[in-house]
Amino acid sequence: MRIAHISDLHFGFEFLKNKFENAIKQINKLEPDITVITGDIGLWGIHHEIRKAYEALSDLESDLLIIPGNHDARNDGIKYFNLYFGKTKRTVKIDDIVLIGVDSTLPDSDDGYIGPEQRQWIAKSVRQNCINIIAMHHHVVPVPHTGRNMNVLIDAAETVESLTLHCYGGIVLAGHRHVPYSTKLLRTHIIHAGSLSSYKVLMPDNNYNIIEISEDGISLKLRFIDIGEVEIGRFKLKPETPESLRKYHKLTSVKKILFISKRNACRTKIAEALFNKISPDNMYAISAGTEPAKDVDPIVSKVLIEMGFSVSTPRKLRRGMEEVDYVISFDEDVDADELWDIKVPVDKEDCKRVVKKIEKMINELVRKIILY
């Protein structure tokens, strides 16, 4: 597969028409499978800029994947981007390669932001047995020789972690700083394009990337429009997630634990109260079950209050099963991660013994979740 990667066209007063037209001719001769444009189509988000860009880009003969940049998000420009280029984020699958276009812009701001919803969408869009290419405008790591080299995504750290965890040795294509650059961060290869047609070019000439993907790996070439071509290098993708990253991610993740019983809610109430009292701050428990036994539940509540625990009403079963990380059941016929064989207490003293037993098991559970 061959990809032409261009960025930062800047239709408007910065636009260099001759550079753009020469680049279009060159790209058409390359016959790429797709041309990826990583933002800044225009300069001020003005209608006539986006319209001229749309008309000029129609001369490209390949398929296109276009995402907006911070200049396109100025002055409510995203509505014009949507008018001519469609959605600001989308996916394209070609054979065993998945291209995912992401909108990293904020309205009328130069800053970039992916956000948790888009990160979740990326994680759902990637494919394990494919090469995943994520296209965004802003860079996730600083680019040298660009002046304000710290102008990365606001949530760069979270984005890097998400990409490394979920993208199976993926590639990130970006633009924004008008300097072509390539680096590897753990198993994610990051490739930046310079400016195709702005006079604000921080290189010997305006330029774009040519990316070739084969079974042997990926080759990257930098093409200066009027000077020539430089082979940047070849590299292979490594699909394995670094074990250290998995461990750090596990330690910092929040966990929701569900204690469930179909027949009696008093044990789940005890477990929930104890867990939320003694567990770390990044864990939280809920309980679910049937209606509590009338003769046992008041005893349980009284014992818990005397021991300094807060008491809540267990949720209905269908609500309690939603979006939890770990399930503990007190019934054999409930599908769960663990089964705790603890009898229903019958009196106050029995209830205290059950509390002590569950407390011990919760401490073991917490260590298991954190350390293993």
C-alpha positions as CSV (number, residue, x, y, z in Angstrom):
1,M,0.0,0.0,0.0
2,R,1.2,3.5,-0.8
3,I,0.1,6.6,1.1
4,A,0.7,10.2,0.2
5,H,0.7,12.2,3.4
6,I,0.2,16.0,3.1
7,S,-0.6,18.7,5.6
8,D,-1.0,22.4,6.2
9,L,-2.1,23.6,2.8
10,H,-3.3,27.0,4.2
11,F,-5.5,28.2,1.4
12,G,-5.6,32.0,2.0
13,F,-2.9,34.7,1.9
14,E,-0.2,32.2,2.9
15,F,-1.0,29.8,0.0
16,L,1.6,29.1,-2.6
17,K,-0.4,28.0,-5.7
18,N,2.6,26.8,-7.8
19,K,3.8,24.5,-5.0
20,F,0.4,23.1,-4.5
21,E,-0.1,22.4,-8.3
22,N,3.3,20.8,-8.7
23,A,2.6,18.6,-5.7
24,I,-0.7,17.5,-7.1
25,K,0.9,16.4,-10.3
26,Q,3.6,14.5,-8.5
27,I,1.2,12.7,-6.2
28,N,-1.0,11.7,-9.2
29,K,2.1,10.1,-10.9
30,L,2.8,8.2,-7.7
31,E,-0.7,6.7,-7.9
32,P,-1.1,6.3,-4.1
33,D,-3.9,4.1,-2.7
34,I,-5.0,7.0,-0.6
35,T,-3.9,10.5,0.2
36,V,-4.1,11.5,3.8
37,I,-4.4,15.2,4.6
38,T,-3.8,16.0,8.3
39,G,-5.4,19.4,8.6
40,D,-5.1,23.1,8.1
41,I,-6.9,23.1,4.8
42,G,-7.5,26.9,5.1
43,L,-6.2,29.7,7.2
44,W,-9.1,31.4,9.0
45,G,-12.0,28.9,8.7
46,I,-13.6,31.2,6.1
47,H,-16.0,29.8,3.5
48,H,-14.2,30.8,0.3
49,E,-10.9,29.2,1.6
50,I,-12.5,25.8,2.2
51,R,-14.4,26.0,-1.0
52,K,-11.3,26.8,-3.1
53,A,-9.4,24.0,-1.3
54,Y,-12.2,21.5,-2.1
55,E,-12.2,22.5,-5.7
56,A,-8.4,22.3,-6.0
57,L,-8.2,19.0,-4.2
58,S,-10.6,17.4,-6.7
59,D,-7.6,17.2,-9.0
60,L,-6.2,14.5,-6.9
61,E,-7.0,11.1,-8.4
62,S,-6.6,9.0,-5.3
63,D,-9.1,8.4,-2.5
64,L,-8.8,11.0,0.3
65,L,-8.9,11.0,4.0
66,I,-9.1,14.6,5.3
67,I,-9.3,15.8,8.8
68,P,-9.4,19.4,10.1
69,G,-6.7,21.4,11.7
70,N,-6.7,24.3,14.2
71,H,-6.9,26.9,11.4
72,D,-10.0,25.1,10.0
73,A,-11.6,25.4,13.4
74,R,-11.3,29.2,13.5
75,N,-14.4,31.4,13.2
76,D,-16.8,28.5,13.2
77,G,-15.0,27.0,10.2
78,I,-15.8,23.4,11.1
79,K,-19.3,23.9,9.6
80,Y,-17.7,24.7,6.2
81,F,-15.3,21.7,6.6
82,N,-18.4,19.5,7.2
83,L,-20.1,21.0,4.2
84,Y,-17.4,20.2,1.7
85,F,-15.4,17.3,3.3
86,G,-18.0,15.6,5.5
87,K,-17.4,14.2,9.0
88,T,-14.4,15.4,11.0
89,K,-13.6,11.8,12.1
90,R,-14.0,8.6,10.2
91,T,-12.4,5.3,9.3
92,V,-11.3,3.8,6.1
93,K,-10.3,0.1,5.7
94,I,-8.2,-1.0,2.7
95,D,-7.3,-4.7,2.8
96,D,-5.5,-5.3,6.2
97,I,-4.9,-1.6,6.8
98,V,-7.3,0.6,8.9
99,L,-7.0,4.4,8.7
100,I,-8.7,6.3,11.4
101,G,-9.1,10.1,11.0
102,V,-9.4,11.9,14.4
103,D,-10.5,15.5,15.1
104,S,-8.0,17.0,17.5
105,T,-9.3,20.6,17.1
106,L,-10.9,22.9,19.7
107,P,-13.2,25.7,18.5
108,D,-11.3,28.9,17.7
109,S,-8.1,27.6,19.5
110,D,-4.6,26.6,18.5
111,D,-4.6,23.9,21.2
112,G,-5.3,20.3,20.4
113,Y,-7.4,17.8,22.4
114,I,-8.5,14.3,21.7
115,G,-10.6,13.6,24.8
116,P,-11.8,10.4,26.4
117,E,-14.7,9.8,24.1
118,Q,-12.5,9.9,21.0
119,R,-9.9,7.8,22.7
120,Q,-12.6,5.2,23.4
121,W,-13.8,5.4,19.8
122,I,-10.2,4.9,18.5
123,A,-9.8,1.8,20.7
124,K,-13.0,0.4,19.3
125,S,-12.1,1.2,15.7
126,V,-8.6,-0.4,15.6
127,R,-8.2,-4.0,14.5
128,Q,-5.8,-6.5,16.1
129,N,-4.8,-8.2,12.9
130,C,-4.4,-5.0,10.8
131,I,-2.0,-2.2,10.6
132,N,-3.7,0.8,12.3
133,I,-2.9,4.3,11.1
134,I,-4.3,7.2,13.2
135,A,-4.4,10.6,11.5
136,M,-4.7,13.7,13.5
137,H,-3.6,17.3,13.1
138,H,-1.8,18.1,16.4
139,H,1.3,16.2,17.4
140,V,1.5,13.9,20.4
141,V,5.2,14.6,21.1
142,P,7.2,17.8,20.7
143,V,8.7,18.4,17.3
144,P,12.3,19.8,17.3
145,H,13.2,23.0,15.5
146,T,9.7,24.4,15.6
147,G,10.0,27.2,18.2
148,R,7.1,26.4,20.5
149,N,8.0,22.7,20.5
150,M,5.9,22.1,23.6
151,N,2.7,22.9,21.7
152,V,1.4,19.3,21.9
153,L,-2.1,17.9,22.6
154,I,-3.5,19.0,25.9
155,D,-4.1,15.3,26.7
156,A,-0.9,14.1,25.0
157,A,0.0,11.7,27.8
158,E,-3.4,9.9,27.9
159,T,-3.4,9.8,24.1
160,V,0.0,8.2,23.9
161,E,-0.9,5.6,26.5
162,S,-4.1,4.8,24.7
163,L,-2.4,4.5,21.3
164,T,0.3,2.3,22.7
165,L,-2.1,0.0,24.5
166,H,-4.7,-0.4,21.8
167,C,-3.2,0.2,18.4
168,Y,-1.2,-3.0,18.0
169,G,2.0,-1.3,16.8
170,G,0.3,1.5,15.0
171,I,1.3,4.6,13.1
172,V,0.3,8.2,13.9
173,L,0.2,10.8,11.1
174,A,0.1,14.4,12.0
175,G,1.0,17.9,10.9
176,H,0.6,21.3,12.5
177,R,4.2,22.6,13.0
178,H,5.3,22.8,9.4
179,V,8.3,20.5,10.0
180,P,8.5,16.9,8.8
181,Y,9.7,14.6,11.5
182,S,9.5,10.9,12.5
183,T,10.1,9.2,15.8
184,K,9.2,6.0,17.6
185,L,7.5,6.1,21.0
186,L,7.4,2.5,22.4
187,R,5.6,0.6,19.7
188,T,3.9,3.6,18.1
189,H,5.6,5.2,15.0
190,I,4.8,8.9,14.8
191,I,5.2,10.6,11.4
192,H,4.8,14.4,10.9
193,A,4.3,16.1,7.6
194,G,5.6,19.6,6.8
195,S,3.6,22.3,5.0
196,L,2.6,21.5,1.5
197,S,1.8,25.0,0.3
198,S,2.3,27.7,2.9
199,Y,5.0,30.2,2.7
200,K,5.6,29.6,6.4
201,V,7.8,26.6,5.7
202,L,10.5,25.7,8.2
203,M,12.5,23.5,5.8
204,P,14.5,24.0,2.5
205,D,11.3,23.6,0.5
206,N,7.6,22.7,0.9
207,N,7.2,19.0,1.2
208,Y,5.1,15.9,1.9
209,N,5.6,12.2,2.9
210,I,5.4,9.1,0.9
211,I,4.7,6.0,2.9
212,E,5.1,2.5,1.5
213,I,3.6,-0.5,3.5
214,S,4.6,-4.0,2.7
215,E,5.0,-7.4,4.4
216,D,8.6,-6.5,5.1
217,G,7.7,-3.3,7.0
218,I,7.2,0.4,6.3
219,S,9.4,2.8,4.3
220,L,9.2,6.6,4.7
221,K,10.3,9.1,2.1
222,L,10.3,12.9,2.3
223,R,9.6,14.6,-1.0
224,F,10.6,18.2,-1.4
225,I,8.4,19.6,-4.1
226,D,11.1,21.3,-6.2
227,I,14.3,19.8,-4.8
228,G,13.9,16.1,-4.7
229,E,13.4,13.1,-2.5
230,V,15.1,11.9,0.7
231,E,14.7,8.3,2.0
232,I,14.1,8.8,5.8
233,G,14.2,5.1,6.7
234,R,12.6,1.7,7.0
235,F,11.1,0.2,10.1
236,K,8.9,-2.7,11.3
237,L,5.9,-2.6,13.4
238,K,5.9,-4.5,16.7
239,P,2.4,-5.5,17.8
240,E,3.3,-6.5,21.4
241,T,2.4,-4.0,24.1
242,P,5.3,-3.4,26.5
243,E,4.6,-5.3,29.7
244,S,5.7,-2.2,31.8
245,L,3.0,-0.1,30.2
246,R,0.3,-2.7,30.9
247,K,1.3,-2.7,34.6
248,Y,1.4,1.1,35.0
249,H,-2.0,1.3,33.2
250,K,-3.5,-1.3,35.6
251,L,-2.1,0.5,38.6
252,T,-3.6,3.8,37.6
253,S,-7.0,2.5,36.3
254,V,-10.1,2.8,38.4
255,K,-12.0,-0.3,39.2
256,K,-15.7,-0.9,39.9
257,I,-16.5,-4.1,41.8
258,L,-19.9,-5.8,41.9
259,F,-21.0,-8.0,44.8
260,I,-24.1,-9.9,43.8
261,S,-26.6,-12.4,45.2
262,K,-29.8,-13.7,43.6
263,R,-31.3,-14.9,46.8
264,N,-30.3,-12.6,49.7
265,A,-28.8,-9.1,49.7
266,C,-27.4,-9.0,53.2
267,R,-24.0,-10.4,52.3
268,T,-23.7,-8.1,49.4
269,K,-24.5,-5.1,51.6
270,I,-21.8,-6.2,54.0
271,A,-19.2,-6.6,51.3
272,E,-20.1,-3.3,49.7
273,A,-19.8,-1.4,53.0
274,L,-16.5,-3.0,53.9
275,F,-14.9,-2.7,50.5
276,N,-15.7,1.0,50.2
277,K,-14.3,1.5,53.7
278,I,-10.9,-0.3,53.4
279,S,-10.1,-0.3,49.7
280,P,-7.8,2.1,47.8
281,D,-9.2,5.4,46.4
282,N,-9.2,4.1,42.8
283,M,-11.7,1.3,43.6
284,Y,-15.4,1.4,44.3
285,A,-17.9,-1.3,45.0
286,I,-21.6,-1.7,44.4
287,S,-23.9,-4.5,45.4
288,A,-26.9,-6.0,43.7
289,G,-29.4,-8.6,44.7
290,T,-33.0,-9.5,45.4
291,E,-35.0,-8.0,48.2
292,P,-33.2,-8.5,51.6
293,A,-34.6,-11.0,54.1
294,K,-36.8,-9.0,56.5
295,D,-35.5,-10.7,59.7
296,V,-31.8,-10.5,58.8
297,D,-31.4,-7.1,57.1
298,P,-32.1,-4.9,60.2
299,I,-29.4,-6.9,62.1
300,V,-26.9,-6.4,59.3
301,S,-27.5,-2.7,59.1
302,K,-27.2,-2.3,62.9
303,V,-23.9,-4.2,63.1
304,L,-22.4,-2.3,60.2
305,I,-23.4,1.1,61.7
306,E,-22.0,0.1,65.1
307,M,-18.7,-0.9,63.4
308,G,-18.5,2.5,61.6
309,F,-19.5,1.5,58.1
310,S,-21.9,3.4,55.8
311,V,-24.9,1.4,54.6
312,S,-26.6,1.6,51.2
313,T,-29.5,-0.2,49.6
314,P,-28.5,-2.8,47.1
315,R,-29.4,-2.2,43.5
316,K,-31.7,-4.3,41.4
317,L,-29.9,-7.1,39.5
318,R,-30.2,-5.7,36.0
319,R,-28.8,-2.3,37.0
320,G,-25.9,-3.8,39.1
321,M,-24.5,-5.8,36.2
322,E,-23.7,-2.7,34.1
323,E,-20.1,-1.7,33.4
324,V,-18.2,-3.4,36.2
325,D,-14.6,-4.6,36.1
326,Y,-14.8,-7.5,38.6
327,V,-17.8,-9.6,39.9
328,I,-18.0,-11.4,43.2
329,S,-21.0,-13.8,43.6
330,F,-22.3,-15.4,46.8
331,D,-24.4,-17.9,44.7
332,E,-23.0,-20.8,42.6
333,D,-25.5,-20.3,39.7
334,V,-24.3,-16.7,39.0
335,D,-21.6,-16.2,36.4
336,A,-18.8,-14.2,38.2
337,D,-15.1,-13.8,38.4
338,E,-15.1,-15.3,42.0
339,L,-17.5,-17.3,44.1
340,W,-17.4,-16.5,47.9
341,D,-18.9,-19.4,49.9
342,I,-20.3,-17.5,52.9
343,K,-23.5,-18.5,54.6
344,V,-26.3,-16.0,55.3
345,P,-25.9,-14.7,59.0
346,V,-28.8,-15.6,61.3
347,D,-28.2,-13.4,64.3
348,K,-26.0,-10.5,65.6
349,E,-23.0,-12.6,66.6
350,D,-23.1,-14.6,63.4
351,C,-23.3,-11.3,61.5
352,K,-20.1,-10.1,63.2
353,R,-18.3,-13.3,62.2
354,V,-19.4,-12.9,58.6
355,V,-18.2,-9.3,58.6
356,K,-14.7,-10.4,59.8
357,K,-14.5,-13.1,57.2
358,I,-15.6,-10.9,54.4
359,E,-13.2,-8.2,55.5
360,K,-10.3,-10.7,55.3
361,M,-11.4,-11.8,51.8
362,I,-11.7,-8.2,50.6
363,N,-8.1,-7.4,51.7
364,E,-7.0,-10.4,49.7
365,L,-9.1,-9.3,46.7
366,V,-7.6,-5.8,46.7
367,R,-4.1,-7.2,46.7
368,K,-5.0,-9.5,43.9
369,I,-6.5,-6.7,41.7
370,I,-3.4,-4.4,42.3
371,L,-0.5,-6.8,42.2
372,Y,-1.5,-9.6,39.9
